[in-house]
């Protein structure tokens, strides 16, 4: 089932005007704060009434201003995961999880509670109240509560933004499981490129209330013209297979015949992972570098050089592992004499591949 | 109880009965009005707010007189109700009506504060999980404002126990029928040698008031702890 969204709404400081179709899987709304992400999600949820538009999941229309259809939020069959969890403080975890089930229509497909509890690892929390949970635990319960409401559509509004890095690393795998195991579409809001790289089936990049780019994660993230969360977010997304774990704490990945080393990751040899390589962590050389501490040197061909007003340029390099992006200065680009079609080497520091940029169990492409 | 004379005893029992019914009957209205004032934006909102608070700022005698004009046997509402057998004037039910109206603003204020402390985002979360508005109120809002409702109820009860001006104006001071605790104290002070009886009732009043206050503390704290999830 896919989600189709068409919205226009006038806000005091912005004119929201977007239209996109979200295929099954995770569709990420990606943009800076104030770009209209949350407004879109709230309109889809029915918490905000847009001036005009239409939202449908498959052939089930949530609202359509042209036909005067407007379902109130409680009839939209949602699972909304909020940034702050919004667990009911007066109910136990067990009751919070059950809440959505109290109102789900009879005959609706029900997720098995025990399965969800096990998937989220919250079995030992069932009798506690939310005040006694950590931030990460709260968010896991919030995911479970949304799932058990028999939703036709899952919405997540920056569900990790309120958590520290350790907690983010704890929760992200659950969203990956959600993407891979749940059949309903998921609309996920974030301004973190790492989350996009790990989770997105497709990305809608937003800027000032407009969808500036819409497509697969690798494509949108690599476009410096978009860079919705700033140029630092530009990076390439590669798929690689875990080749071996080495005794010195490194993991060797293999992608298209190229080998990459990075700090040890928990995935088993043979598993496929997605890694994001930020453009600003990549150095280019016009001949094979020698006497360098970096372990990852990939040979490739310059596909293109894009630069704007600033001193920087984004160079895309086709390697056997996939397309790599490098953010260098225009001055370096000229000094190296880079031009399209030229052979070059991309150098990536091993430790520059951050753990939050590595996701596992990829089933989409 | 030998310590209190029969007249004093009946005044105490009457006051308890009047305050109990005044509180129980007005509490649901209080919750509704508090919710409307806290959550809804509608044209007549400032007027409703003013009306609710009127008994708090008007002299009680004026409130009593207005009640007499409206609900008295000759009054527009009173004469209608009298046809179906409901009479307020010079009955204990009238004392309960007066006490309920005087206690209403205190009740509404306490409950409204607790409603305003409930994050509307939690109510939104309830809606996204499939609960229609009235059920969101019952399953989310109501349990969370329970401490406020209890506090408002006890406050209202204490106010009803002490109500004097509106009551005596509306239903007079008939021993055994409309003579509540404060009216009895007043009556005893008007007759020579009545001081000991008045003093006993004063002590009873203090005990009831303190008891209500302590009860509200204990119940309120327990309910708050339940809601806070500890």
Boltz contact constraints between the chains, C-beta under 6 A:
constraints:
  - contact:
      token1: [A, 45]
      token2: [B, 128]
      max_distance: 6.0
  - contact:
      token1: [A, 47]
      token2: [B, 124]
      max_distance: 6.0
  - contact:
      token1: [A, 73]
      token2: [B, 127]
      max_distance: 6.0
  - contact:
      token1: [A, 73]
      token2: [B, 128]
      max_distance: 6.0
  - contact:
      token1: [A, 74]
      token2: [B, 127]
      max_distance: 6.0
  - contact:
      token1: [A, 74]
      token2: [B, 130]
      max_distance: 6.0
  - contact:
      token1: [A, 74]
      token2: [B, 131]
      max_distance: 6.0
  - contact:
      token1: [A, 74]
      token2: [B, 132]
      max_distance: 6.0
  - contact:
      token1: [A, 78]
      token2: [B, 128]
      max_distance: 6.0
  - contact:
      token1: [A, 80]
      token2: [B, 128]
      max_distance: 6.0
  - contact:
      token1: [A, 86]
      token2: [B, 121]
      max_distance: 6.0
  - contact:
      token1: [A, 86]
      token2: [B, 122]
      max_distance: 6.0
  - contact:
      token1: [A, 86]
      token2: [B, 125]
      max_distance: 6.0
  - contact:
      token1: [A, 89]
      token2: [B, 229]
      max_distance: 6.0
  - contact:
      token1: [A, 90]
      token2: [B, 143]
      max_distance: 6.0
  - contact:
      token1: [A, 90]
      token2: [B, 144]
      max_distance: 6.0
  - contact:
      token1: [A, 90]
      token2: [B, 227]
      max_distance: 6.0
  - contact:
      token1: [A, 99]
      token2: [B, 129]
      max_distance: 6.0
  - contact:
      token1: [A, 100]
      token2: [B, 129]
      max_distance: 6.0
  - contact:
      token1: [A, 100]
      token2: [B, 130]
      max_distance: 6.0
  - contact:
      token1: [A, 103]
      token2: [B, 130]
      max_distance: 6.0
  - contact:
      token1: [A, 103]
      token2: [B, 131]
      max_distance: 6.0
  - contact:
      token1: [A, 104]
      token2: [B, 130]
      max_distance: 6.0
  - contact:
      token1: [A, 129]
      token2: [B, 229]
      max_distance: 6.0
  - contact:
      token1: [A, 130]
      token2: [B, 229]
      max_distance: 6.0
  - contact:
      token1: [A, 131]
      token2: [B, 228]
      max_distance: 6.0
  - contact:
      token1: [A, 131]
      token2: [B, 229]
      max_distance: 6.0
  - contact:
      token1: [A, 131]
      token2: [B, 230]
      max_distance: 6.0
  - contact:
      token1: [A, 149]
      token2: [B, 129]
      max_distance: 6.0
  - contact:
      token1: [A, 149]
      token2: [B, 130]
      max_distance: 6.0
